[in-house]
Amino acid sequence: MRFTVRRLLRLLMALAVALAAFSVGWVALYRVVPVPATPLMLIRAAGGSGLEHDWVPMSEISPHLARAVIASEDTLFCGHGGFDWAAIEGAFADNEEGSRLRGGSTISQQTAKNAFLWPDRSWTRKGAEAWFTLLIETLWPKSRILEVYLNIVEWDDGVYGAEAAARHHFKKPASALTRREAALLAIVLPNPRNWSPNPPGAYVARRAGIIERRMAVVERDGLADCVK
């Protein structure tokens, strides 16, 4: 019995080491290679949503969009190590009090989730998300994290990445997005399959105005300087 337990422990340890090595290699590869597709893209495509996805480098994405996403999603992006602990504590407090469930996810966490993992709210997935977040924060510069995020995030049913989103919603390349268009795209990210940036509903239009003002602060205070 003791021998069997030892063998099992050794097997589990070997499996854990192999999985860790594989994940490190995967993250290292995506530092230099465009992400061809994500689990969410494949799941949605299999369900009939289609797949619009055109990878472009950060130099071909309007800086307005980078500032809009940081202003809307994660104003501390350039300064944190992958986790916004104050937001996470707030989310736990709200969830324990029975309020509407919300997350405290940073852009880094969302990038890790979207690039490497399946859509789920389980603790297993959350643990994997934390591991991949640590890896990308260690192995990628901030500019690469945002570049990957902007290229893989969902912007409509079957529409992924800034280039496909700009052409789908505004009939122009991502490099030509205006400040207002960037704010509209940033606002719909929490609910891209139900909210439209063009034409925007009253809520989206109003929130986009708030994000435009926040973008000015992001630019003034250098909160997006890490992605220049």
WOCORCOR-V283915 format. One record per residue. N is the residue number from 0. RES is the residue in one small letter. NEAR is the number of other C-alpha atoms within 10 Angstrom. D_FIRST is the distance of its C-alpha to the first C-alpha in Angstrom with 2 decimals. Layout:
n=N res=RES near=NEAR d_first=D_FIRST
n=N res=RES near=NEAR d_first=D_FIRST
This chain:
n=0 res=m near=6 d_first=0.00
n=1 res=r near=7 d_first=3.80
n=2 res=f near=8 d_first=5.41
n=3 res=t near=9 d_first=5.12
n=4 res=v near=10 d_first=6.30
n=5 res=r near=11 d_first=8.69
n=6 res=r near=12 d_first=9.92
n=7 res=l near=12 d_first=10.59
n=8 res=l near=12 d_first=12.39
n=9 res=r near=12 d_first=14.32
n=10 res=l near=12 d_first=15.29
n=11 res=l near=12 d_first=16.52
n=12 res=m near=12 d_first=18.37
n=13 res=a near=12 d_first=19.96
n=14 res=l near=12 d_first=21.01
n=15 res=a near=12 d_first=22.55
n=16 res=v near=12 d_first=24.43
n=17 res=a near=12 d_first=25.68
n=18 res=l near=12 d_first=26.93
n=19 res=a near=13 d_first=28.61
n=20 res=a near=11 d_first=30.28
n=21 res=f near=12 d_first=31.45
n=22 res=s near=16 d_first=32.94
n=23 res=v near=16 d_first=34.73
n=24 res=g near=12 d_first=36.19
n=25 res=w near=14 d_first=37.28
n=26 res=v near=21 d_first=39.02
n=27 res=a near=16 d_first=40.63
n=28 res=l near=12 d_first=41.96
n=29 res=y near=18 d_first=43.54
n=30 res=r near=17 d_first=45.32
n=31 res=v near=10 d_first=47.69
n=32 res=v near=10 d_first=47.32
n=33 res=p near=15 d_first=48.67
n=34 res=v near=16 d_first=46.11
n=35 res=p near=13 d_first=46.85
n=36 res=a near=17 d_first=45.42
n=37 res=t near=17 d_first=43.00
n=38 res=p near=15 d_first=40.52
n=39 res=l near=21 d_first=43.10
n=40 res=m near=26 d_first=45.85
n=41 res=l near=16 d_first=43.94
n=42 res=i near=13 d_first=42.97
n=43 res=r near=14 d_first=46.57
n=44 res=a near=15 d_first=47.99
n=45 res=a near=11 d_first=45.83
n=46 res=g near=9 d_first=47.22
n=47 res=g near=11 d_first=50.76
n=48 res=s near=15 d_first=51.74
n=49 res=g near=14 d_first=52.77
n=50 res=l near=17 d_first=52.16
n=51 res=e near=19 d_first=54.80
n=52 res=h near=21 d_first=53.44
n=53 res=d near=15 d_first=55.44
n=54 res=w near=20 d_first=53.97
n=55 res=v near=20 d_first=56.56
n=56 res=p near=13 d_first=56.32
n=57 res=m near=21 d_first=56.98
n=58 res=s near=11 d_first=60.48
n=59 res=e near=14 d_first=61.31
n=60 res=i near=21 d_first=60.25
n=61 res=s near=19 d_first=62.88
n=62 res=p near=20 d_first=62.21
n=63 res=h near=23 d_first=63.30
n=64 res=l near=25 d_first=60.09
n=65 res=a near=23 d_first=57.89
n=66 res=r near=29 d_first=59.75
n=67 res=a near=31 d_first=59.68
n=68 res=v near=25 d_first=55.92
n=69 res=i near=24 d_first=55.34
n=70 res=a near=27 d_first=57.91
n=71 res=s near=21 d_first=56.36
n=72 res=e near=19 d_first=52.61
n=73 res=d near=18 d_first=51.84
n=74 res=t near=22 d_first=54.70
n=75 res=l near=18 d_first=52.43
n=76 res=f near=23 d_first=50.94
n=77 res=c near=18 d_first=52.42
n=78 res=g near=12 d_first=51.33
n=79 res=h near=14 d_first=47.78
n=80 res=g near=16 d_first=44.51
n=81 res=g near=25 d_first=43.35
n=82 res=f near=20 d_first=43.01
n=83 res=d near=20 d_first=45.79
n=84 res=w near=13 d_first=44.15
n=85 res=a near=9 d_first=47.20
n=86 res=a near=15 d_first=47.14
n=87 res=i near=16 d_first=43.42
n=88 res=e near=13 d_first=43.95
n=89 res=g near=14 d_first=46.92
n=90 res=a near=19 d_first=44.99
n=91 res=f near=16 d_first=42.25
n=92 res=a near=12 d_first=45.00
n=93 res=d near=15 d_first=46.83
n=94 res=n near=14 d_first=43.74
n=95 res=e near=11 d_first=42.75
n=96 res=e near=10 d_first=46.34
n=97 res=g near=9 d_first=46.20
n=98 res=s near=11 d_first=48.55
n=99 res=r near=10 d_first=48.42
n=100 res=l near=11 d_first=45.25
n=101 res=r near=13 d_first=46.08
n=102 res=g near=14 d_first=44.35
n=103 res=g near=17 d_first=45.02
n=104 res=s near=19 d_first=44.41
n=105 res=t near=24 d_first=46.22
n=106 res=i near=24 d_first=47.51
n=107 res=s near=28 d_first=44.62
n=108 res=q near=25 d_first=42.05
n=109 res=q near=17 d_first=43.99
n=110 res=t near=25 d_first=44.17
n=111 res=a near=26 d_first=40.41
n=112 res=k near=25 d_first=39.86
n=113 res=n near=22 d_first=42.56
n=114 res=a near=24 d_first=41.88
n=115 res=f near=18 d_first=38.11
n=116 res=l near=17 d_first=36.73
n=117 res=w near=16 d_first=37.12
n=118 res=p near=11 d_first=39.29
n=119 res=d near=10 d_first=37.20
n=120 res=r near=8 d_first=37.14
n=121 res=s near=8 d_first=33.40
n=122 res=w near=9 d_first=31.61
n=123 res=t near=9 d_first=29.52
n=124 res=r near=15 d_first=32.83
n=125 res=k near=15 d_first=34.28
n=126 res=g near=11 d_first=31.48
n=127 res=a near=15 d_first=32.00
n=128 res=e near=22 d_first=35.72
n=129 res=a near=16 d_first=35.42
n=130 res=w near=16 d_first=33.50
n=131 res=f near=25 d_first=36.12
n=132 res=t near=24 d_first=38.88
n=133 res=l near=17 d_first=37.78
n=134 res=l near=18 d_first=37.66
n=135 res=i near=24 d_first=41.13
n=136 res=e near=19 d_first=42.62
n=137 res=t near=14 d_first=41.32
n=138 res=l near=15 d_first=42.16
n=139 res=w near=15 d_first=45.23
n=140 res=p near=14 d_first=48.58
n=141 res=k near=23 d_first=49.77
n=142 res=s near=17 d_first=52.33
n=143 res=r near=20 d_first=49.68
n=144 res=i near=24 d_first=47.70
n=145 res=l near=21 d_first=50.88
n=146 res=e near=23 d_first=51.92
n=147 res=v near=25 d_first=48.70
n=148 res=y near=25 d_first=48.91
n=149 res=l near=26 d_first=52.53
n=150 res=n near=27 d_first=51.78
n=151 res=i near=27 d_first=48.94
n=152 res=v near=23 d_first=49.57
n=153 res=e near=26 d_first=50.76
n=154 res=w near=28 d_first=54.47
n=155 res=d near=23 d_first=55.12
n=156 res=d near=17 d_first=53.49
n=157 res=g near=20 d_first=52.47
n=158 res=v near=26 d_first=54.24
n=159 res=y near=26 d_first=52.23
n=160 res=g near=23 d_first=53.46
n=161 res=a near=33 d_first=56.76
n=162 res=e near=27 d_first=58.70
n=163 res=a near=27 d_first=57.95
n=164 res=a near=27 d_first=58.55
n=165 res=a near=22 d_first=61.88
n=166 res=r near=15 d_first=63.12
n=167 res=h near=17 d_first=61.89
n=168 res=h near=17 d_first=63.35
n=169 res=f near=16 d_first=66.25
n=170 res=k near=12 d_first=67.12
n=171 res=k near=14 d_first=66.84
n=172 res=p near=18 d_first=64.41
n=173 res=a near=26 d_first=62.11
n=174 res=s near=18 d_first=64.27
n=175 res=a near=18 d_first=67.26
n=176 res=l near=23 d_first=65.76
n=177 res=t near=14 d_first=68.02
n=178 res=r near=19 d_first=67.00
n=179 res=r near=18 d_first=67.42
n=180 res=e near=21 d_first=65.47
n=181 res=a near=27 d_first=62.61
n=182 res=a near=31 d_first=62.55
n=183 res=l near=28 d_first=62.55
n=184 res=l near=26 d_first=59.60
n=185 res=a near=26 d_first=57.63
n=186 res=i near=28 d_first=58.29
n=187 res=v near=22 d_first=56.87
n=188 res=l near=20 d_first=53.47
n=189 res=p near=13 d_first=51.73
n=190 res=n near=12 d_first=52.89
n=191 res=p near=18 d_first=54.16
n=192 res=r near=14 d_first=54.08
n=193 res=n near=11 d_first=56.33
n=194 res=w near=20 d_first=58.54
n=195 res=s near=20 d_first=61.12
n=196 res=p near=25 d_first=62.63
n=197 res=n near=14 d_first=65.62
n=198 res=p near=12 d_first=67.27
n=199 res=p near=16 d_first=65.58
n=200 res=g near=11 d_first=65.63
n=201 res=a near=9 d_first=67.17
n=202 res=y near=10 d_first=63.91
n=203 res=v near=21 d_first=62.86
n=204 res=a near=19 d_first=66.38
n=205 res=r near=13 d_first=66.51
n=206 res=r near=16 d_first=63.11
n=207 res=a near=26 d_first=64.06
n=208 res=g near=15 d_first=67.03
n=209 res=i near=15 d_first=64.79
n=210 res=i near=25 d_first=62.57
n=211 res=e near=22 d_first=65.68
n=212 res=r near=13 d_first=66.62
n=213 res=r near=19 d_first=63.13
n=214 res=m near=27 d_first=63.31
n=215 res=a near=16 d_first=66.40
n=216 res=v near=15 d_first=64.50
n=217 res=v near=19 d_first=61.60
n=218 res=e near=15 d_first=64.16
n=219 res=r near=10 d_first=66.17
n=220 res=d near=10 d_first=63.24
n=221 res=g near=12 d_first=61.51
n=222 res=l near=20 d_first=58.38
n=223 res=a near=25 d_first=58.00
n=224 res=d near=13 d_first=58.99
n=225 res=c near=14 d_first=55.49
n=226 res=v near=18 d_first=55.90
n=227 res=k near=10 d_first=59.36
